[in-house]
Amino acid sequence: MLLRHGRIDTTLAKAKELRPFVERLITLAKRGIEDGAETTRALHARRLVARDIADKRIAGKLFGTIAPRFAERPGGYTRVLHLGRRQGDAAEIAQIELLGSEYDPSQDRSTDDAASSAEGASSKKGVGGRLRAAAKRLRGGKDTETAD
C-alpha cells in the first residue's frame, strides 16, 4: 500500500516493521535500473522484487517512477511521523511516507475545488439537482441556484 499511495497511516509498530522492507525493495529496484533495463542484473532485480510484490503494476511503478526518483540518494527513502494516539485503544498512530511524497495542501484544495465545481454544475440540472438544492436550503445551507 505504501508503494501504491506514497503515504499511509498505521500503527507505529507496523510502520517501524514496514520501513526496512520497503527500503530494501527500493534499493533492489535502484540496483536493477542503474545498468539499464536489458541487463541480466535488471532482470534479477525484477525477479527479486516480484518475489515480495505480487501486483505487477506496483512493481512497474517501483522500477519506473520510485527508484529513479531516489537514484542519487544513498538510503533513507521513508519517513515515519508520529500522529498521536488512536481514540479507541490508545495505540500510537504514525504516518509512513516516501520522501518526496510530502503533503501539499494546495494540491488537495485544487482537487476539492474541481470536484465541487463539477458537482455544482451537474447538481443544478434535472429534478435531482433541484431536490438536492431544496434539501440544502431546508438544512440551512446557502442556495446553490440563483433565483430567476
C-alpha positions in Angstrom: 0.0 0.0 0.0 2.9 2.4 0.7 4.3 2.0 -2.7 0.9 2.4 -4.3 -0.1 5.6 -2.4 3.2 7.1 -1.3 1.9 7.6 2.3 -0.2 5.6 4.7 -1.4 5.9 8.3 -0.9 2.9 10.5 0.3 2.0 14.0 3.8 2.9 15.0 4.9 -0.7 15.4 3.7 -1.6 11.8 5.3 1.5 10.4 8.6 0.5 12.0 8.4 -3.0 10.6 7.4 -1.8 7.1 10.3 0.7 6.8 13.2 -1.8 6.2 11.1 -3.9 3.9 10.2 -1.0 1.6 13.7 0.4 1.7 15.2 -2.9 0.7 12.8 -3.1 -2.3 13.7 0.4 -3.4 17.4 -0.4 -3.1 16.9 -3.6 -5.3 15.0 -1.5 -7.9 17.7 1.1 -7.9 20.3 -1.6 -8.5 18.3 -3.0 -11.3 17.9 0.3 -13.2 21.4 1.6 -12.8 22.8 -0.5 -15.7 19.8 -0.4 -17.9 16.6 -2.4 -18.4 18.1 -5.0 -20.7 20.8 -6.5 -18.5 20.7 -9.7 -16.5 21.2 -7.7 -13.3 18.0 -5.8 -14.0 16.1 -9.0 -14.7 17.4 -10.5 -11.5 16.3 -7.4 -9.5 12.8 -7.5 -11.1 12.6 -11.2 -10.1 13.7 -10.5 -6.5 11.1 -7.7 -6.2 8.4 -9.9 -7.8 9.1 -12.4 -5.1 7.8 -9.9 -2.5 5.3 -7.9 -4.5 2.5 -9.8 -6.3 1.0 -6.8 -8.1 2.8 -6.2 -11.4 1.6 -2.6 -11.6 3.2 -1.8 -8.3 6.4 -3.4 -9.3 6.3 -1.5 -12.5 5.7 1.8 -10.6 8.6 0.9 -8.3 11.0 0.5 -11.3 9.5 3.2 -13.4 9.0 6.1 -11.1 10.0 5.4 -7.5 13.5 4.0 -8.0 14.6 6.7 -10.5 13.4 9.4 -8.0 15.9 8.0 -5.4 18.7 7.3 -7.8 21.1 9.7 -6.3 20.1 9.1 -2.7 22.2 6.6 -0.7 19.4 5.4 1.6 16.7 6.5 3.9 13.8 6.6 1.5 11.0 6.7 4.0 9.9 8.9 6.9 7.8 8.0 10.0 5.8 10.8 11.5 4.1 10.2 14.9 0.5 11.4 14.8 -0.7 10.7 18.3 -2.9 8.0 19.8 -6.0 6.3 18.4 -9.2 7.1 20.3 -10.5 3.5 20.7 -7.5 1.6 22.0 -4.9 4.3 22.6 -2.5 2.7 20.1 0.2 5.1 18.8 -0.6 6.1 15.2 2.1 7.0 12.7 2.3 8.1 9.1 4.9 6.4 7.0 5.6 8.1 3.7 8.1 8.0 0.9 10.4 11.1 0.8 9.2 13.4 -1.9 5.5 12.5 -1.3 5.1 15.2 1.3 1.6 16.6 1.9 0.8 19.6 -0.3 -2.3 21.4 0.9 -2.6 23.4 -2.4 -3.0 20.1 -4.3 -5.9 19.0 -2.1 -7.6 22.4 -2.5 -7.3 22.3 -6.2 -8.8 18.8 -6.5 -11.6 19.8 -4.0 -12.4 22.9 -6.0 -12.5 21.0 -9.2 -14.8 18.3 -7.7 -17.1 20.9 -6.1 -17.4 22.9 -9.3 -18.2 19.8 -11.3 -20.7 18.7 -8.7 -22.2 22.2 -8.7 -22.6 22.2 -12.4 -24.3 18.8 -12.5 -26.4 19.4 -9.4 -28.3 22.2 -11.0 -29.7 20.1 -13.8 -32.8 18.0 -13.6 -35.2 17.1 -10.8 -32.5 15.5 -8.6 -30.5 18.7 -8.7 -33.5 20.8 -7.7 -34.3 18.3 -4.9 -30.7 18.5 -3.6 -30.8 22.3 -3.6 -34.1 22.3 -1.7 -32.8 19.9 0.9 -29.7 22.1 1.3 -31.9 25.2 1.8 -34.0 23.3 4.4 -30.9 22.3 6.3 -29.9 26.0 6.4 -27.2 25.8 3.7 -26.7 28.5 1.1 -28.8 28.1 -2.0 -26.7 27.0 -5.0 -29.1 28.1 -7.6 -29.7 31.7 -8.4 -33.3 33.0 -8.2 -34.8 33.9 -11.6 
